[in-house]
Amino acid sequence: MGRGWTEELVPGTLEMLILHTLRNADAMHGYAIANAIQRTSEDVLRVDEGALYPALHRLEVRGLLRSKWGLSENNRRAKYYSVTAAGRRELNREAASWERVVNAIARVMKPA
């Protein structure tokens, strides 16, 4: 699919996907996070920079991510993000809520 779907996600979903992507990973820069989401979703979800970097900033301001500057694989300066303990707790809450919503929608959509 040629277009990104971030504008169609339920509010807060991108933040949850970012936290989930980083939960067991070493620190990653934004481009790597977007690629991981795209790859894991089998190219269904494409996160554009206009949505990704504001979401990363919101998560950092809320204390759910921490960041540090480093060099990327291309020897360019990049900001690397990792999940904080508060971010892990928030991910657990969000994932449980998401699971309830997905199951409820599946029940409604199930043929009678």
Backbone bond lengths (Angstrom), bond angles and torsions (degrees), N, CA, C in turn:
res aa  C-N    CA-C-N  psi(-1)  N-CA   C-N-CA  omega(-1)  CA-C   N-CA-C  phi
1 M - - - 1.449 - - 1.523 107.47 -
2 G 1.282 115.84 138.25 1.434 120.57 -171.71 1.510 115.80 -88.03
3 R 1.308 118.81 -11.00 1.467 117.67 -177.11 1.512 111.07 -117.84
4 G 1.302 114.56 156.54 1.456 119.32 178.40 1.512 110.41 -78.15
5 W 1.312 115.35 151.60 1.463 119.90 -177.72 1.509 112.64 -109.39
6 T 1.315 118.74 9.41 1.454 119.26 -176.13 1.518 111.71 -61.20
7 E 1.326 118.15 -32.71 1.455 119.14 -179.29 1.522 112.70 -70.37
8 E 1.311 117.59 -12.90 1.455 121.97 -179.08 1.528 112.59 -101.57
9 L 1.307 117.27 -4.62 1.458 120.06 -179.81 1.522 110.73 -73.03
10 V 1.305 115.28 149.77 1.457 120.98 173.43 1.525 107.59 -60.38
11 P 1.341 118.23 137.94 1.470 119.31 179.62 1.529 111.35 -51.94
12 G 1.314 115.52 134.79 1.461 121.22 -179.31 1.518 113.80 92.13
13 T 1.327 117.41 -14.00 1.458 120.33 -177.12 1.520 111.53 -67.20
14 L 1.323 117.94 -41.73 1.462 120.08 -179.90 1.522 110.20 -59.73
15 E 1.317 117.13 -43.22 1.459 120.18 178.84 1.530 111.00 -60.45
16 M 1.336 116.60 -41.46 1.458 120.99 178.69 1.530 110.31 -63.88
17 L 1.334 117.25 -41.62 1.461 120.71 179.14 1.521 111.85 -64.98
18 I 1.324 116.84 -37.68 1.468 120.97 177.03 1.527 109.91 -63.95
19 L 1.333 117.34 -49.74 1.465 120.63 179.72 1.531 110.76 -59.30
20 H 1.321 116.15 -42.66 1.465 120.63 -179.81 1.528 110.62 -63.99
21 T 1.323 117.00 -41.70 1.457 121.45 -179.84 1.521 111.14 -62.84
22 L 1.313 116.94 -36.88 1.468 121.44 -176.96 1.527 113.77 -89.64
23 R 1.314 118.93 -9.60 1.466 121.61 -169.25 1.515 114.01 -55.67
24 N 1.320 119.34 -40.31 1.462 121.45 -178.35 1.521 111.65 -119.07
25 A 1.308 116.51 13.71 1.468 120.54 -176.39 1.520 110.64 -99.91
26 D 1.312 114.70 160.09 1.457 119.47 166.94 1.523 106.42 -68.21
27 A 1.296 117.05 170.91 1.459 120.58 178.26 1.531 109.49 -56.25
28 M 1.328 115.41 140.30 1.465 121.46 -179.28 1.516 109.61 -130.73
29 H 1.328 116.69 149.09 1.462 120.19 174.25 1.529 108.62 -87.56
30 G 1.325 115.95 165.85 1.449 121.49 -173.15 1.515 114.79 -54.58
31 Y 1.329 117.32 -45.67 1.458 121.19 -179.04 1.528 110.41 -59.90
32 A 1.327 118.06 -41.16 1.463 122.16 179.40 1.534 110.75 -67.19
33 I 1.325 117.33 -36.59 1.465 121.06 177.69 1.525 109.57 -63.67
34 A 1.329 116.49 -48.63 1.471 120.57 179.28 1.522 110.98 -59.59
35 N 1.326 117.23 -42.83 1.467 120.57 178.76 1.521 111.75 -64.37
36 A 1.323 117.24 -39.55 1.464 120.68 179.79 1.532 110.74 -64.53
37 I 1.321 117.26 -41.56 1.469 120.49 178.08 1.527 109.85 -63.81
38 Q 1.312 116.47 -44.96 1.461 120.56 179.83 1.530 110.96 -62.35
39 R 1.321 116.69 -47.24 1.466 121.70 -178.64 1.533 110.86 -63.49
40 T 1.324 116.60 -46.70 1.465 120.65 -177.99 1.521 111.69 -64.86
41 S 1.336 116.63 -33.73 1.474 120.31 179.69 1.521 112.06 -84.77
42 E 1.325 116.81 7.32 1.464 122.81 -178.39 1.524 111.05 56.20
43 D 1.319 115.75 44.86 1.468 125.08 175.71 1.530 114.50 69.10
44 V 1.318 118.14 14.13 1.464 120.19 176.25 1.524 109.60 -79.32
45 L 1.327 117.11 -41.31 1.465 121.93 -179.52 1.518 109.42 -103.33
46 R 1.310 115.45 122.43 1.459 121.32 176.01 1.518 107.29 -123.15
47 V 1.294 115.62 119.94 1.456 121.13 -175.38 1.522 108.66 -99.12
48 D 1.329 116.18 117.43 1.462 118.14 178.61 1.526 110.00 -87.10
49 E 1.324 114.95 159.27 1.463 120.78 -176.73 1.516 112.67 -59.59
50 G 1.329 117.01 -32.71 1.459 121.21 -178.95 1.520 113.10 -64.67
51 A 1.324 117.29 -21.87 1.463 121.50 175.92 1.526 111.38 -101.08
52 L 1.331 116.47 -36.65 1.462 120.87 -174.06 1.522 113.14 -65.11
53 Y 1.318 117.61 -54.05 1.465 119.40 -172.57 1.526 113.71 -67.42
54 P 1.335 119.43 -36.94 1.473 117.48 172.32 1.532 112.27 -63.78
55 A 1.334 117.77 -36.55 1.469 120.53 178.22 1.528 110.43 -65.89
56 L 1.326 116.90 -43.11 1.476 120.01 176.96 1.520 110.37 -60.12
57 H 1.312 116.79 -42.30 1.465 120.86 179.57 1.533 110.72 -63.36
58 R 1.335 117.16 -45.22 1.477 120.32 178.91 1.525 110.69 -58.81
59 L 1.334 116.48 -43.77 1.466 120.20 -179.60 1.524 111.37 -65.38
60 E 1.318 116.60 -37.18 1.462 120.29 179.05 1.527 110.58 -68.81
61 V 1.321 117.36 -43.64 1.474 121.31 179.18 1.525 110.61 -61.50
62 R 1.327 117.26 -35.74 1.471 121.61 179.60 1.529 112.33 -78.56
63 G 1.329 117.63 -3.98 1.460 120.65 179.33 1.512 114.03 80.96
64 L 1.331 117.59 15.60 1.464 121.62 -178.47 1.521 112.00 -91.20
65 L 1.335 116.01 -20.13 1.461 122.89 174.41 1.520 108.38 -128.44
66 R 1.319 115.84 154.32 1.462 121.59 168.45 1.514 105.74 -121.72
67 S 1.308 115.86 158.51 1.457 118.65 -179.65 1.521 110.64 -137.80
68 K 1.313 114.41 159.44 1.454 121.50 173.97 1.530 107.06 -151.28
69 W 1.315 115.43 151.39 1.449 121.06 179.34 1.518 109.71 -85.44
70 G 1.332 115.13 142.02 1.455 121.33 177.77 1.512 109.69 -156.20
71 L 1.325 116.01 -172.27 1.455 121.41 178.04 1.516 109.82 -103.98
72 S 1.324 115.72 134.97 1.459 121.11 178.44 1.524 110.18 -78.31
73 E 1.320 115.80 179.33 1.460 121.77 178.32 1.532 110.78 -60.61
74 N 1.325 116.56 -26.07 1.466 122.15 -179.67 1.527 111.98 -92.37
75 N 1.311 117.48 13.07 1.464 122.79 -178.88 1.527 112.54 63.86
76 R 1.317 116.05 30.54 1.461 120.56 176.03 1.517 108.82 -106.86
77 R 1.304 115.31 150.33 1.460 121.04 177.79 1.530 108.66 -67.81
78 A 1.321 117.15 129.73 1.458 121.77 -178.52 1.524 109.51 -144.23
79 K 1.317 115.63 150.55 1.455 121.39 177.03 1.530 107.55 -91.44
80 Y 1.322 116.04 125.95 1.462 122.58 -179.24 1.524 109.33 -104.70
81 Y 1.334 115.73 135.05 1.454 122.07 -175.66 1.523 110.72 -113.89
82 S 1.327 115.23 146.05 1.466 121.89 172.98 1.529 108.15 -142.74
83 V 1.316 115.40 158.08 1.468 121.97 -176.22 1.525 109.62 -84.34
84 T 1.315 115.85 138.74 1.467 121.80 174.71 1.536 108.78 -89.40
85 A 1.308 116.74 172.08 1.472 120.75 175.51 1.526 109.84 -59.93
86 A 1.330 117.03 -40.51 1.469 120.45 177.70 1.530 110.27 -63.34
87 G 1.323 116.80 -35.81 1.454 121.03 177.76 1.515 111.91 -65.38
88 R 1.322 116.96 -37.99 1.477 120.68 177.39 1.530 111.04 -65.79
89 R 1.325 115.61 -41.09 1.478 119.17 177.87 1.528 110.40 -63.97
90 E 1.332 116.42 -44.07 1.465 120.67 179.18 1.529 110.59 -62.80
91 L 1.319 117.62 -41.24 1.461 121.11 177.90 1.521 110.24 -60.56
92 N 1.313 118.28 -43.44 1.471 120.88 178.66 1.521 111.12 -60.30
93 R 1.336 117.11 -42.98 1.471 120.62 178.50 1.524 111.09 -64.37
94 E 1.333 115.66 -47.35 1.465 120.59 -178.08 1.526 111.55 -64.92
95 A 1.317 117.33 -40.61 1.463 121.03 -179.34 1.532 110.65 -64.50
96 A 1.324 117.38 -40.23 1.468 120.61 178.12 1.523 110.54 -65.02
97 S 1.309 116.72 -42.44 1.464 121.05 178.06 1.524 110.62 -64.39
98 W 1.326 116.32 -44.76 1.460 121.60 179.44 1.528 110.40 -59.76
99 E 1.312 117.37 -42.58 1.470 122.11 179.99 1.528 110.65 -60.82
100 R 1.346 116.85 -41.96 1.464 120.04 178.13 1.530 111.01 -62.64
101 V 1.330 117.01 -43.05 1.471 121.33 -179.28 1.523 110.53 -65.94
102 V 1.317 117.59 -45.86 1.469 121.27 -179.57 1.525 110.09 -60.84
103 N 1.320 117.33 -44.11 1.465 120.36 179.17 1.528 111.44 -64.49
104 A 1.326 117.56 -39.40 1.465 120.79 178.70 1.524 110.68 -64.76
105 I 1.331 117.11 -43.79 1.464 120.40 178.73 1.528 110.09 -63.52
106 A 1.327 117.27 -41.47 1.469 120.83 178.49 1.521 111.07 -60.51
107 R 1.348 117.15 -39.09 1.469 119.85 178.25 1.530 111.16 -65.53
108 V 1.305 117.45 -41.05 1.472 121.29 179.56 1.523 110.45 -66.69
109 M 1.316 117.47 -39.22 1.462 122.03 -176.28 1.524 113.34 -79.90
110 K 1.320 116.92 -12.66 1.470 121.19 -178.30 1.530 108.94 -65.51
111 P 1.334 116.87 132.86 1.472 118.86 179.03 1.527 111.37 -59.09
112 A 1.303 115.29 143.35 1.477 120.88 -177.96 1.503 112.33 -70.93
